[in-house]
Amino acid sequence: MKFLALAFCFLFGASGTVAFAGPAEEANAVIDQWSATYSANDRDALVGLYAPDAVLLGTTSPAISEGTEGIRKYFQELPGSGRKNSIVEIRTLVLSETSVLGIGFYNFARAAENDTPRPSRFTFVLVKRDGRWMIAHHHSSPLSAARQ
């Protein structure tokens, strides 16, 4: 038993710091993946980041998009659109080991048109289910002129 304890100390103590990702880092990685997937215009991969029972209050829709099919419909024009997203600022609040709130600002643009970025704000609620982080709630809306 002493040997195992010493081996553990040597492997993890002698190597300096050992970094473990916690809920905030893991959830932020999903938000980063959302932005990259949106920018790749990959609707199927984007929809796959959402929980099956997720709710989306999208920037361009007056309706609430619910569940996989509702979210797929919301993003129906994404493939081949040239739309891009870049995250500007994010704050993370860990609610529990399996739920995280991500709040921040991002820009939307159409790369093909050299479009002026459209600043927007977001809120993501991410949950960990069966060992996987996914989006349970997503709200996005344009920024007011005062914030821009």
Buried (B, 14 or more C-beta within 10 A) or exposed (E): EEEEEEEEEEEEEEEEEEEEEEBBEBBBEBBEBBBBBBBBBBBEBBBBBBBEEBBBBBBEEEEEBEBBEBBBEBBEEBEEBEBBBBBEEBEBEEEEEEBBBBBBBBBBBBEEEEBEBBBBBBBBBBBBEEEEBBBBBBBBEBBEEEEE
